[in-house]
Amino acid sequence: MSVNRVTTRTVPEEPGGVRTPLRGRDGELAFIEARLDALDRGEGGIIRVEGPAGIGRSRILAEAAAAARRRGTRVFEGVADPDERFAPLGPLLEGVLAGEEPLLGAQRLRDLTTTPGQRFWLLQELGDRLREAARRGPLFVVLDDLQWCDDLTLLTFHTLAAGLSSHPILWLVAVRAGSVPPGVRTTLDRIRQAGAHGLVLGALEDRAIARITEDVLGAPPDPDVLRLANRAEGFPQLLVELLGSLREEAVTIENGTARLLEGPPAPRQLPSVVRRLDQLSDEARELVRTAAAVGGTVTAALLAELLGRSSAALITAVRESLDADLLAESGDRLTFRHDLIREAVEAGLPLPLRQALSRQVAGLPPGRAPADVTEARGVAPGDAAEADRLRTEAAELAGTAPGTAAELSLKALELTAVDAPGRPRVIAETIPLLWQTGRAARARELGATALAAGGLEPEDEALIRLALARLAVQFDFSEAVRQARAGVALPGASRTVRGRLLAMLAVGLSMSGEHAAAEQVAAEAWETAAAVGDRTAEATLTTVRSAASFHRMDLAESFRQAERSAALADALGVSTSLWVPEALWYALLSNTTGRTTEALAVAEEGIRITREQGRTAATRMWLMTRTRILLEAGRLSDARAEAEAASPTTDDPGPGNLADVTLRYVMLRVALHTGDRKTAEAYAVEARRMRSDGAPVVRHFGTWMLALMADHEGRPDRAMAELDAVMTSPAADRPAYAGLIDPADAPVLVRMALRAGAHERAAQAVATAEKRAVLNPDLPFLAATAAHARGLLDNDLAPLVRAVRLYEDCPRPLARASALEDAGRKLATTRRPEAVPYFETALSLYARSGAERDVARVRRRLRAAGVRRRPSAAGLSETWTELTAAELRVVRLVARGLTNQQTAERLSLSPHTVSSHLRRAFTKLDITSRTELTRLVQRRDHGR
């Protein structure tokens, strides 16, 4: 983000580079002047400017900032950008730290934004600096395009605005009207409750349109020109761009009046529309251009037909087009925000393409072409027939368009009377749809309110508790168990619902780590599901069976059951799934047994499919799972970026147990491999919280994380003490790998135990690893971990060398590098020259993974072995020593002009992961904008 861009980016360039006067906003400017008068008297506050794209929000902000400067008020300006949300606190921080009079201590504040766990101190520090500045005179803080701000900027803004309300600080923020991200909507609600003044910008009146037309064309318009200007419908940006495109070729000045040369001109491309199109992904751009060629309103089904895709495959592109303010929803159809936008898009299409699309539309069967939207039927609360119709439509769309289904279900709920007998059923249907589309907090509130009201029939209460148990699986394993158990205990529920509750109880217990109880419940659930022929419950219970086999180390059976579960769920359809998605377990299982490449492919396919379907919850679960896989695959930078991008939000219900055993665990492991002590310490704090969680598996993860941290700090005795709690838990519920998270941790535990003098614990870990390998002879990765552990325990070179050989066929570079390092360490004691190739190969693997701490350690071993030259670090660039290979790939694509979305598509990453890589790259390179990045790439890569 850069500062003071209000006059260069947010205010559109006008014809000839001349700034025309601001017209038609006298009332708004008078209000702002009055608030500036109050600011001069020491009164602060907040002004919120809201309006659609192109209505002139940024121009109002620019004029307000200029007015404040004329008074001698100190002004800070920041602007958010959709492609630069990766810089935490970027818009606000750059606004107050750059410009003519920045706040003091800029570097200190920047450091705090990039240090995990320092959010509290950042808010304190920034608040203190603003408070101190306000004592010397009033401050005017301008923040444009709030809808593009990152979560930290939003949190900081409303926290500081509330905390500094007694100081002479006036905040002026602008936000796009209509649909905005949930975090932005929450922020707007909070500042509104705090007394923020609202300015809603509407269309300009006729007089203002005429004055702007005269300003741009240089003469008063005649009626024909004025009619043309009125096509902009009072949107200043469209008006100015339309007139500017006509001024040189289609308008003439005769006798002091602006006239058209030859009647109404043909549609032209408009700069703002071209910019918005360029920012879209290829799929969304293609969709918008196709819609423009069709004309009028258009259904998603027609667009899918023309583009040769399913309607579900268009979900992401449609959402992107809506967010870009190019398209809008009109009932069950899509239309352009403005006719001029549609014409501008169509004007950019080659004539042959327009003609071909027109012929294609004309050739569709009757009823498939676009038609006028029918007038919405008048409905009122209590209209049971309409509510039933909406519920039926929601059920039909749940599998392909869950977002639309959720809205229809909510509408049905609105139409259902509070005391209607069928209302609890509608609630039970709505909760999963809200959860699946990313509105878990609202879903939970809906269910909790219904339960608190009481008076529910057993079947209705059971259905609501089933929905809440499904929701809780992602966030709070213990809560999922509690809801399912309460539902099972209800007398009078149908066998089908009871069977599904038992299945969810088994899932919750299994995910919690209560394996013995999970198997016992699953047995009862199987009987119930079989009696009623419930294949949905069977799919879920098959996953539980697979997990039980995994716990018993029967991995062949575990894989067989996991494949069966995924196939069953796929055949039944995702909308009927109890635990979304069953295939996720198969990916985790593949990763844990060394089939990392297969696991990554499964995860990426899961992410792709759930994104196309608009299933936010499932996509997020897949993203969390992929962070674990990326860690084990040795892609540390990608794992860290993915973990940061998928981090839980403040609106998540529950502690985020799935995030505990994926994201937080990954962040600590990456920090230890890279030597990032501050991050490691921050996640060690999370591990201490996890150690007291109600779910055994979360406690086990937290304990192992703390043991790793203690060993990292050179306290192996403390590490062993941390693990004591795990090893004294009931045997049936201990982690399958003797307290470990992954088979490759067996050598880590042995090394840790030997350093602590706990030989018995080391021997126990070896025995478990060898038993696992013997029981699963078809998995060479398990044999490699067993040989590695045995070699460490016996201080024997032969098993270490065998482990190195076995690891060669496994896509686990960090595990292989560790075995190579241990073999080299053993050789170095007596046959130093033979150790060098082992160390150098280990170094190469560590370097390619971005494991900087491990790289430094192996380099020390090489120096001790007599290697004085600096070994090559494959995968790192000599020109870009600050960046990891993953960050460099992103940087070079962005410098070529690709958007975050386009870069993500090119690299098969999520846009959030691209943003995380860019944020780290910007921090490491000490730059704040894409312009600076492009110049740096040109200088370093091309010598320009």
Buried (B, 14 or more C-beta within 10 A) or exposed (E): BBBBBBBEBBBBBBBEEEEBEBBBBEEBBEBBBEBBEBBBEEBBBBBBBBBBBBBBBBBBBBBBBEBBEEBEBBBBBBBBBBBBBBBBBBBBBBBBBBBEEBBEBBEEBBEBBBBBBBBEEBBEBBBEBBBEBBEEEBBBBBBBBBBBBBBBBBBBBBBBBEBBBEBBBBBBBBBBBBBBBEBBEBBBEBBEEEEBBEBEBEBBEEEBBBBBBBBBBEBBBBEBBBEBBBBBBBBBBBBBBBBBBBBEEBBBEEEEBBBBEEEEBEBBBBBBBBEBBEBBBEBBBBBBBBBBBBBBBBBBBBBBBBBEBBBBBBBBBBBBBBBBBBBBBEEBBBBBBBBBBBBBBBBBBEEEEBEEBEEBBEEEEEEBBBEEBEEEEEBEEEBEEBBBBBBEBBBEBBBBBBBBBBBBBBBBBEBBEEEBEBBBBBBBBBBBBBBBBBBBBBBBBBBEEBBEEEEBBBBBBBBBBBBBBBBBBBBBBBBBBBBBBBBBEBEEBEEBBBBBBBBBBBBBBBBBBBBBBBBEBBEBBBEBBEEBEBEBBBBBBBBBBBBBBBBBBBBEBBBBBBBBBBBBBBEBEBBEBBBBBBBBBBBBBBBBBBBBBBBBBBBBEBBBBBBBBBBBBBBBBBBBBBBBBBBBBBBBBBBBBBBBBBBBEEEBBBBBBBBBBBBBBBBBBBBBBBBBBEBBBBBBEBBBEBBEBBBBBBBBBBBBBBBBBBBBBEBBEBBBBBBEBBBEBEEEBBBBBBBBBBBBBBBBBBBBBBBBEBEEBBBBBBBBBBBBBEBBEEBBBBBBBBBBBBBBBEEBBEBBBBBBEBBEEBBBBBBBBBBBBBBBBBBBEEEBEBBBEBBBBBBBBBBBBBBBBBBEBBBEBBEEBEBEEEBEBEBBBEEBEEBBBBBBBBBBBBBEEBBBBBBBBBBEBBBBBBBBBBBBBBBBBEBBBBEBBBBBBEEBBEEE
